[in-house]
Amino acid sequence: MADTVTRSSTTTPGLLASLDPLLREWLPRQRWFAGKGRPVTGFTLVAATELLPTGSRLGLYHLLVRAHQPPTLGAPAQPGDCYQLLIGVREALPPRLAPALIGHVAEGPLAGGTVYDALYDLRPAEVLLEALRSRARIGGLRFDRDPDREIRSGLVPRMVTSEQSNSSVVYGDTFILKLLRRVVPGVNPDLELPLALAREGCPRVPAPTAWMHADLAGESYVLGVLQPFVQGAADGWELALRELAKGEDFVGEARALGRATAEVHTALARALPTVTLGQAQLQPMVDGMVERLDAAAQAVPALRPYVPGLHSAFAALADLGTEGQAWTAQRIHGDLHLGQCLRAPSGQWSLIDFEGEPARPLAERRMPQPAVRDVAGMLRSFDYAAHSADPPAPGWAEACRAAYCSGYADVSGVDPRTDPVLLRAYETDKAVYEVVYEARHRPDWLAVPLSAIRRLASPDQS
């Protein structure tokens, strides 16, 4: 095992002040910025770490900054989201780094320099991998790895440029490093659950090789996870769209994906505690669904005509709890959809990205929940894929939904469709979340969840 490398870190006084005007323009444009639609009014520096020695031709700073924004209408004031930034500084950017540009610093300690998102650059990406390989300690940053897993040096990095809610770097088709952008203190399920599944020997989730975190003022922030890269794997969303474009069905893959999901759920139930949800536990869960619906209706007027019918989905679930029905809750993926699944060239499906819905509080994302919530997310994803087809593919989503549930039952012994009230409630909750997301980020897609809303609000919905 490599010895742990420890070195102190210094940062330039006034660093954040010199970056402030540039970050106010650049940060809200990033796909992973959570506060869309509200201006950034300022920043607070949570931590700053210089990753290369002072005087290097390339400046490299790891920043955790809290972005302050005015609260949404009617919401209480919040402290602001904390973001992880890797800032590079050069005299000028070569053309290959043009997409990474943040701006030119006019004053302060970096005056005259050009700052950019350093994850696009080879050298900064190599610095991160070497820190993980050597289990480095740099200031408040901690880089750790599984001692039984080797990380070779010299792997060439490349930034993943597809749309993501975080950022990823692939190293030589061997590893992929996911850098969390919006970070919160505490145990992050994106590391916690894959580690638990690795201990169970579950082959459906790539086992973490290394991870980075920050220890600040008695709190720990998970910042990134390095996992094996599944070479030649097809993203489930892209694969589904390809099959749709060719006019092919996706039934076989959907069934296999259902089996993979059930295997992961079964392993999680073995690895971590499960609980029973009776009326006392169910009612707060239903209340949360109702509150999210009411808040969504305030934010998105197009949702309002369907609110009474959607309330009935949640009321039906509460009624079952009142009648004494109970459910098992366990740790789940929390944000399962086709884009969170990879199919290897061998045909093996893997599940990735266990962070959960980033907009929800960490404590909520780590709570045991009925496994049907993940199933509902995947069923919604089939619907999204079908609506993306041109021309539309009637019946495609319905066939995939049925095959997925059948595959799930093959492994778990329980078909999710045999609990229609619970499934409808979770599908409704997910569709409400989608309505708010699309209204804020992709208005052209709003019709997709609204079509599901119309179905789920129908009195004869089963």
Backbone torsions as a table, in degrees:
resi	resn	phi	psi	omega
1	MET	NA	139.2	178.0
2	ALA	-68.5	144.5	176.0
3	ASP	-67.7	148.6	177.0
4	THR	-69.6	131.4	178.3
5	VAL	-96.9	121.1	-179.5
6	THR	-121.7	130.0	172.8
7	ARG	-149.3	152.2	179.8
8	SER	-75.5	166.6	-178.4
9	SER	-131.9	139.8	174.2
10	THR	-119.6	150.3	175.0
11	THR	-130.2	150.8	-177.4
12	THR	-74.6	125.6	175.6
13	PRO	-57.4	140.7	179.5
14	GLY	80.2	10.0	-176.8
15	LEU	-59.2	-51.1	-176.7
16	LEU	-65.1	-38.4	179.8
17	ALA	-61.3	-35.9	-179.7
18	SER	-71.9	-26.3	-179.1
19	LEU	-91.1	-19.6	-170.4
20	ASP	-48.4	-53.5	-176.4
21	PRO	-64.3	-30.1	179.2
22	LEU	-75.0	-42.2	-179.5
23	LEU	-65.6	-31.8	179.4
24	ARG	-62.2	-31.5	178.6
25	GLU	-85.7	-41.2	-171.8
26	TRP	-78.6	-45.3	-172.0
27	LEU	-58.4	-47.3	-178.6
28	PRO	-63.5	-16.3	-179.9
29	ARG	-84.0	-9.6	-175.7
30	GLN	-79.5	141.3	-177.9
31	ARG	-56.1	-32.9	-173.7
32	TRP	-91.0	1.8	178.8
33	PHE	-75.5	126.4	-170.8
34	ALA	-85.6	-19.5	-172.1
35	GLY	-97.3	41.7	-178.0
36	LYS	-57.0	142.3	175.0
37	GLY	89.6	-4.7	178.8
38	ARG	-127.2	136.2	-177.9
39	PRO	-69.1	152.0	171.8
40	VAL	-86.7	123.8	-176.5
41	THR	-99.2	-9.7	179.1
42	GLY	167.8	175.3	-178.6
43	PHE	-133.3	150.3	169.1
44	THR	-120.9	133.7	179.5
45	LEU	-82.1	118.4	176.3
46	VAL	-85.2	-43.2	177.6
47	ALA	-162.2	148.7	176.1
48	ALA	-139.2	133.2	-177.8
49	THR	-135.5	126.6	176.2
50	GLU	-87.6	120.0	-172.6
51	LEU	-92.3	-14.4	175.3
52	LEU	-122.0	149.8	-177.3
53	PRO	-58.0	144.4	176.1
54	THR	-58.3	136.8	-178.4
55	GLY	98.3	-6.8	176.0
56	SER	-65.8	150.7	178.4
57	ARG	-62.8	-30.2	176.9
58	LEU	-105.8	125.6	172.7
59	GLY	-90.0	141.0	-178.3
60	LEU	-143.6	117.0	-175.8
61	TYR	-124.5	130.7	171.7
62	HIS	-97.7	121.2	-176.6
63	LEU	-121.7	140.1	163.5
64	LEU	-114.6	114.3	-176.2
65	VAL	-125.0	142.0	176.1
66	ARG	-98.9	122.8	-178.9
67	ALA	-93.7	124.6	-179.3
68	HIS	-96.7	132.7	-179.5
69	GLN	-139.4	153.3	174.2
70	PRO	-65.4	144.8	-179.0
71	PRO	-67.5	155.1	173.5
72	THR	-65.4	157.2	-175.0
73	LEU	-54.7	124.7	176.8
74	GLY	83.2	-5.3	-179.0
75	ALA	-93.4	149.7	177.0
76	PRO	-69.5	157.4	178.0
77	ALA	-63.0	139.9	-179.7
78	GLN	-117.5	156.1	-179.4
79	PRO	-69.8	-15.2	-178.7
80	GLY	102.5	147.2	-179.6
81	ASP	-77.9	145.6	177.8
82	CYS	-99.5	128.8	-177.2
83	TYR	-119.1	144.7	175.4
84	GLN	-95.4	123.7	-179.7
85	LEU	-125.2	140.6	171.7
86	LEU	-116.8	105.9	-170.9
87	ILE	-104.2	122.2	173.2
88	GLY	-98.6	151.2	178.3
89	VAL	-130.3	124.1	175.6
90	ARG	-133.4	164.2	173.5
91	GLU	-65.9	-43.1	177.6
92	ALA	-152.5	153.4	-179.1
93	LEU	-92.9	136.3	170.0
94	PRO	-69.6	158.5	-176.8
95	PRO	-54.4	-33.8	-177.6
96	ARG	-63.8	-21.2	-178.9
97	LEU	-100.7	9.1	-179.1
98	ALA	-55.7	-39.6	179.5
99	PRO	-65.8	-15.4	-176.7
100	ALA	-91.8	-3.8	-173.0
101	LEU	-58.8	130.6	169.2
102	ILE	-100.3	-44.7	175.7
103	GLY	160.0	-178.9	-179.1
104	HIS	-105.8	126.6	-174.2
105	VAL	-80.9	126.9	-174.4
106	ALA	-91.8	-30.1	-176.1
107	GLU	-150.7	171.4	179.4
108	GLY	90.5	-169.2	-173.6
109	PRO	-65.1	-22.7	-180.0
110	LEU	-102.5	13.9	-176.4
111	ALA	-52.9	133.0	-179.6
112	GLY	89.9	-10.5	-179.7
113	GLY	-90.7	160.2	174.3
114	THR	-108.0	124.6	-178.1
115	VAL	-107.4	148.9	-173.6
116	TYR	-155.5	165.8	176.3
117	ASP	-73.7	107.7	-169.3
118	ALA	-72.0	-12.6	179.2
119	LEU	-64.3	-20.3	178.2
120	TYR	-75.8	-11.8	-169.8
121	ASP	-102.0	142.1	-176.7
122	LEU	-61.7	-51.6	-172.9
123	ARG	-62.3	-48.7	177.5
124	PRO	-60.1	-38.9	178.2
125	ALA	-64.5	-36.1	176.6
126	GLU	-66.4	-36.2	178.5
127	VAL	-59.8	-42.9	179.9
128	LEU	-64.0	-44.2	-178.8
129	LEU	-65.5	-40.5	179.4
130	GLU	-65.5	-36.7	177.7
131	ALA	-63.6	-39.9	177.4
132	LEU	-67.7	-43.0	-178.7
133	ARG	-62.0	-40.1	-175.4
134	SER	-93.6	2.9	-179.7
135	ARG	54.3	52.3	-173.0
136	ALA	-73.0	154.7	170.2
137	ARG	-124.3	113.3	-177.5
138	ILE	-127.0	107.5	-175.0
139	GLY	58.2	-128.1	178.4
140	GLY	-86.8	0.7	-179.2
141	LEU	-87.1	138.6	179.1
142	ARG	-125.8	128.6	179.2
143	PHE	-115.8	118.6	-176.5
144	ASP	-125.7	160.3	176.8
145	ARG	-151.6	162.8	174.1
146	ASP	-68.0	119.9	-176.7
147	PRO	-64.3	-16.6	-179.7
148	ASP	-90.2	-0.3	-177.5
149	ARG	-117.2	127.2	-176.7
150	GLU	-87.5	141.7	171.7
151	ILE	-118.7	109.9	179.9
152	ARG	-73.8	145.5	173.4
153	SER	-82.7	163.5	175.9
154	GLY	85.2	6.7	177.9
155	LEU	-74.6	129.5	-174.8
156	VAL	-80.5	125.5	-177.8
157	PRO	-88.6	153.9	170.6
158	ARG	-147.5	138.7	-179.2
159	MET	-75.9	138.0	172.4
160	VAL	-83.0	119.2	-172.1
161	THR	-99.6	-1.7	177.9
162	SER	-69.7	159.7	-178.1
163	GLU	-61.8	127.0	179.6
164	GLN	-144.0	157.0	175.2
165	SER	-87.5	-1.5	171.4
166	ASN	-135.7	-157.4	177.2
167	SER	-132.7	144.4	-176.9
168	SER	-133.7	145.3	175.7
169	VAL	-127.1	130.5	176.6
170	VAL	-99.4	135.2	-179.7
171	TYR	-112.4	104.1	172.5
172	GLY	55.3	30.0	-177.0
173	ASP	58.2	22.2	179.7
174	THR	-110.3	-43.6	-178.9
175	PHE	-131.8	158.2	170.1
176	ILE	-130.0	128.2	179.3
177	LEU	-103.9	119.1	176.0
178	LYS	-98.9	117.6	176.1
179	LEU	-96.7	118.7	177.3
180	LEU	-73.1	132.5	-177.5
181	ARG	-92.4	-48.7	177.6
182	ARG	-97.8	113.2	-170.2
183	VAL	-117.7	149.1	177.7
184	VAL	-135.3	152.3	178.2
185	PRO	-71.8	149.9	177.2
186	GLY	123.0	-177.9	-179.3
187	VAL	-78.6	115.7	-177.0
188	ASN	-89.3	126.0	-178.4
189	PRO	-62.8	-18.5	179.5
190	ASP	-68.0	-20.4	172.5
191	LEU	-105.5	-41.5	-176.1
192	GLU	-58.1	-49.5	-173.7
193	LEU	-73.4	-44.4	174.8
194	PRO	-59.9	-34.5	175.9
195	LEU	-64.8	-42.6	178.6
196	ALA	-63.7	-40.8	179.4
197	LEU	-68.2	-34.6	176.7
198	ALA	-63.7	-39.9	178.3
199	ARG	-63.8	-30.9	178.1
200	GLU	-81.1	-7.0	-178.6
201	GLY	73.7	24.6	179.7
202	CYS	-75.6	119.4	-176.2
203	PRO	-82.5	-1.6	-173.9
204	ARG	-84.7	-5.7	-179.4
205	VAL	-132.3	124.6	178.0
206	PRO	-58.8	129.4	-177.0
207	ALA	-74.7	135.5	178.2
208	PRO	-59.7	133.4	176.1
209	THR	-93.0	-39.5	-178.2
210	ALA	-156.4	167.0	-178.6
211	TRP	-157.0	157.4	178.5
212	MET	-126.9	146.3	178.9
213	HIS	-151.1	168.9	178.2
214	ALA	-122.6	135.3	174.7
215	ASP	-106.8	111.9	-174.0
216	LEU	-134.5	121.6	174.6
217	ALA	49.8	43.6	176.8
218	GLY	80.8	3.6	178.7
219	GLU	-120.4	147.8	-179.2
220	SER	-113.2	133.4	177.8
221	TYR	-114.8	121.1	171.0
222	VAL	-75.7	128.1	-173.6
223	LEU	-110.8	-28.2	-177.4
224	GLY	-169.0	157.3	-179.3
225	VAL	-135.2	130.2	176.0
226	LEU	-101.5	126.3	-179.5
227	GLN	-133.5	161.5	175.0
228	PRO	-59.4	141.3	177.7
229	PHE	-90.2	125.4	-179.7
230	VAL	-83.2	94.7	-173.6
231	GLN	-65.3	134.2	178.5
232	GLY	76.2	6.9	-178.1
233	ALA	-72.4	148.8	177.3
234	ALA	-105.0	129.1	172.6
235	ASP	-62.9	134.2	-175.9
236	GLY	-58.1	-37.2	179.1
237	TRP	-66.0	-48.9	-179.4
238	GLU	-64.0	-39.0	179.7
239	LEU	-63.9	-43.9	179.3
240	ALA	-62.1	-42.6	-179.6
241	LEU	-66.1	-36.2	177.6
242	ARG	-63.7	-43.5	179.6
243	GLU	-66.0	-39.0	176.4
244	LEU	-61.5	-43.3	-178.5
245	ALA	-63.3	-30.5	179.4
246	LYS	-87.4	-3.0	-177.6
247	GLY	76.5	17.1	-179.1
248	GLU	-92.8	151.7	175.5
249	ASP	-82.9	170.9	-175.0
250	PHE	-125.7	17.1	-170.3
251	VAL	-63.3	-44.2	-179.3
252	GLY	-63.0	-42.8	178.8
253	GLU	-67.3	-39.3	179.6
254	ALA	-62.0	-40.4	179.2
255	ARG	-65.8	-43.2	178.5
256	ALA	-63.6	-36.7	178.5
257	LEU	-68.1	-35.5	174.2
258	GLY	-62.3	-40.7	177.8
259	ARG	-64.6	-42.5	179.6
260	ALA	-62.2	-41.9	179.3
261	THR	-61.6	-43.9	-179.6
262	ALA	-65.2	-36.3	177.1
263	GLU	-62.3	-42.2	179.2
264	VAL	-65.9	-44.0	178.5
265	HIS	-61.2	-42.4	-179.9
266	THR	-62.6	-42.5	179.2
267	ALA	-66.8	-40.1	178.4
268	LEU	-64.3	-37.8	178.8
269	ALA	-66.4	-29.7	175.2
270	ARG	-75.6	-37.9	-170.6
271	ALA	-80.1	-31.2	-172.0
272	LEU	-132.2	156.7	-174.1
273	PRO	-61.5	146.9	171.6
274	THR	-112.0	158.5	179.1
275	VAL	-134.8	162.8	176.1
276	THR	-101.2	131.4	177.5
277	LEU	-99.5	105.4	170.2
278	GLY	-99.0	-166.6	-175.8
279	GLN	-59.2	-40.9	-177.4
280	ALA	-62.2	-36.1	179.8
281	GLN	-85.4	-30.2	-176.1
282	LEU	-72.7	-39.8	-172.9
283	GLN	-60.1	-44.2	175.6
284	PRO	-60.5	-34.8	178.2
285	MET	-65.0	-44.7	177.4
286	VAL	-64.9	-41.3	179.0
287	ASP	-59.2	-38.7	177.8
288	GLY	-63.9	-40.6	177.3
289	MET	-61.8	-43.2	180.0
290	VAL	-64.5	-42.9	179.7
291	GLU	-63.1	-41.3	179.1
292	ARG	-65.1	-38.4	177.9
293	LEU	-63.7	-47.3	-177.7
294	ASP	-64.3	-39.7	177.6
295	ALA	-66.7	-38.5	179.1
296	ALA	-64.9	-39.8	179.3
297	ALA	-64.6	-32.9	175.8
298	GLN	-67.9	-37.2	-175.9
299	ALA	-81.6	-30.6	-174.9
300	VAL	-126.5	98.7	-176.5
301	PRO	-56.7	-30.3	-178.1
302	ALA	-62.7	-17.9	-178.8
303	LEU	-82.3	-21.9	-167.8
304	ARG	-59.9	-39.1	-179.2
305	PRO	-61.4	-19.3	-174.2
306	TYR	-99.6	-2.9	-173.7
307	VAL	-57.3	-46.5	-179.6
308	PRO	-59.0	-43.5	179.1
309	GLY	-66.1	-35.9	178.8
310	LEU	-70.5	-36.0	175.6
311	HIS	-57.8	-33.6	-178.1
312	SER	-64.7	-30.3	177.9
313	ALA	-64.1	-40.5	-179.4
314	PHE	-77.1	-36.2	179.0
315	ALA	-63.6	-37.4	179.7
316	ALA	-63.5	-36.9	178.2
317	LEU	-69.4	-43.4	178.1
318	ALA	-60.4	-37.0	179.9
319	ASP	-62.9	-40.1	178.5
320	LEU	-62.9	-39.0	177.0
321	GLY	-63.6	-40.5	178.4
322	THR	-62.9	-33.0	180.0
323	GLU	-78.7	-2.0	174.7
324	GLY	103.2	1.4	179.0
325	GLN	-71.7	145.6	179.9
326	ALA	-132.5	156.7	-179.8
327	TRP	-132.0	156.1	173.4
328	THR	-89.7	135.5	176.2
329	ALA	-118.0	146.6	-177.3
330	GLN	-150.2	176.4	173.4
331	ARG	-73.2	138.9	-177.6
332	ILE	-132.8	179.1	177.5
333	HIS	-65.6	-52.3	173.7
334	GLY	97.7	-16.4	177.8
335	ASP	-152.9	51.3	-170.9
336	LEU	-82.0	128.4	173.7
337	HIS	-157.2	175.9	-174.2
338	LEU	-58.4	-34.0	-179.4
339	GLY	-70.6	-11.0	178.4
340	GLN	-98.3	15.6	-176.7
341	CYS	-128.3	141.8	178.1
342	LEU	-124.3	136.1	173.4
343	ARG	-110.1	118.5	179.0
344	ALA	-71.6	160.9	176.3
345	PRO	-54.9	-25.5	178.3
346	SER	-72.3	-12.6	-176.2
347	GLY	97.6	-6.3	-179.9
348	GLN	-72.6	131.4	176.1
349	TRP	-93.0	139.9	174.4
350	SER	-125.2	150.2	174.4
351	LEU	-106.4	139.3	-177.6
352	ILE	-132.6	174.1	172.7
353	ASP	58.7	77.4	-177.7
354	PHE	-94.3	22.3	-177.5
355	GLU	-67.5	-24.8	-172.8
356	GLY	81.3	-176.3	179.3
357	GLU	-72.4	111.8	-173.0
358	PRO	-60.0	-24.9	-178.4
359	ALA	-71.4	-17.2	-177.8
360	ARG	-89.6	149.8	-179.7
361	PRO	-59.3	148.6	-177.6
362	LEU	-58.7	-41.9	-178.8
363	ALA	-60.6	-37.6	178.5
364	GLU	-69.2	-38.9	-179.2
365	ARG	-66.7	-23.6	-178.2
366	ARG	-95.4	1.1	-179.6
367	MET	-76.6	142.7	171.0
368	PRO	-61.6	138.5	-178.6
369	GLN	-142.0	159.6	174.9
370	PRO	-58.7	137.5	-179.6
371	ALA	-60.9	-21.7	179.5
372	VAL	-59.3	-23.8	179.4
373	ARG	-61.1	-42.3	176.3
374	ASP	-63.7	-41.3	179.6
375	VAL	-59.2	-44.9	179.9
376	ALA	-60.0	-39.5	178.1
377	GLY	-61.2	-41.8	179.5
378	MET	-69.1	-38.9	177.9
379	LEU	-61.4	-39.1	176.5
380	ARG	-64.5	-34.5	-178.5
381	SER	-67.3	-37.8	175.0
382	PHE	-61.1	-38.5	178.3
383	ASP	-62.9	-42.4	178.1
384	TYR	-60.7	-45.1	-178.9
385	ALA	-61.9	-43.8	-178.8
386	ALA	-62.6	-38.0	179.3
387	HIS	-72.7	-15.9	179.1
388	SER	-85.0	-11.5	-176.6
389	ALA	-72.9	145.9	175.9
390	ASP	-137.2	107.7	4.3
391	PRO	-77.0	165.7	179.4
392	PRO	-57.2	153.3	-177.9
393	ALA	-116.1	89.6	-177.6
394	PRO	-62.0	134.3	177.2
395	GLY	85.0	-11.0	-176.4
396	TRP	-62.7	-49.8	-177.8
397	ALA	-63.4	-41.7	-178.3
398	GLU	-62.0	-41.4	179.1
399	ALA	-65.6	-40.4	179.1
400	CYS	-66.6	-40.6	179.6
401	ARG	-60.6	-45.0	-179.4
402	ALA	-65.0	-43.3	-178.9
403	ALA	-65.9	-40.6	179.7
404	TYR	-61.4	-46.6	179.8
405	CYS	-64.5	-37.8	177.9
406	SER	-65.1	-43.3	177.0
407	GLY	-62.2	-39.7	177.3
408	TYR	-60.3	-43.3	-179.7
409	ALA	-66.5	-31.3	178.7
410	ASP	-55.3	-37.1	-176.0
411	VAL	-95.1	-45.7	-173.6
412	SER	-83.5	-22.3	-174.9
413	GLY	82.3	0.0	-179.0
414	VAL	-129.7	122.7	176.5
415	ASP	-85.2	123.1	-178.1
416	PRO	-57.0	-24.2	-178.1
417	ARG	-72.3	-11.6	178.5
418	THR	-79.4	-2.6	175.1
419	ASP	-124.9	67.8	-170.2
420	PRO	-65.0	-31.6	-178.7
421	VAL	-67.5	-45.3	178.5
422	LEU	-65.0	-42.8	-179.2
423	LEU	-63.9	-42.5	179.2
424	ARG	-63.5	-41.7	-179.5
425	ALA	-60.7	-43.4	-178.8
426	TYR	-73.3	-36.1	174.4
427	GLU	-62.8	-40.2	179.1
428	THR	-63.9	-45.7	179.3
429	ASP	-59.8	-41.2	179.0
430	LYS	-67.2	-42.3	-179.6
431	ALA	-65.0	-35.7	176.6
432	VAL	-64.0	-43.4	175.8
433	TYR	-58.0	-43.8	-178.9
434	GLU	-63.7	-38.9	179.7
435	VAL	-59.0	-46.8	-179.4
436	VAL	-65.0	-43.7	-179.2
437	TYR	-60.8	-48.7	-176.9
438	GLU	-66.9	-37.9	178.9
439	ALA	-61.2	-34.2	-178.0
440	ARG	-84.4	-38.8	-168.6
441	HIS	-110.9	-35.9	-175.3
442	ARG	-140.4	73.0	-175.6
443	PRO	-54.8	-29.3	-179.8
444	ASP	-65.5	-18.3	-178.9
445	TRP	-95.5	-2.0	-173.2
446	LEU	-58.0	-30.9	-178.5
447	ALA	-63.0	-25.4	-176.9
448	VAL	-67.3	-57.1	177.6
449	PRO	-67.3	-28.2	178.9
450	LEU	-65.4	-31.0	177.4
451	SER	-66.7	-36.4	175.8
452	ALA	-70.7	-37.3	178.4
453	ILE	-58.4	-42.7	179.5
454	ARG	-61.1	-42.2	179.4
455	ARG	-66.4	-46.4	-175.0
456	LEU	-71.1	-23.4	179.4
457	ALA	-83.9	-8.4	-176.8
458	SER	-69.3	136.5	-178.8
459	PRO	-60.5	-27.2	-178.7
460	ASP	-93.0	10.4	177.7
461	GLN	-63.6	129.1	179.1
462	SER	-118.6	NA	NA
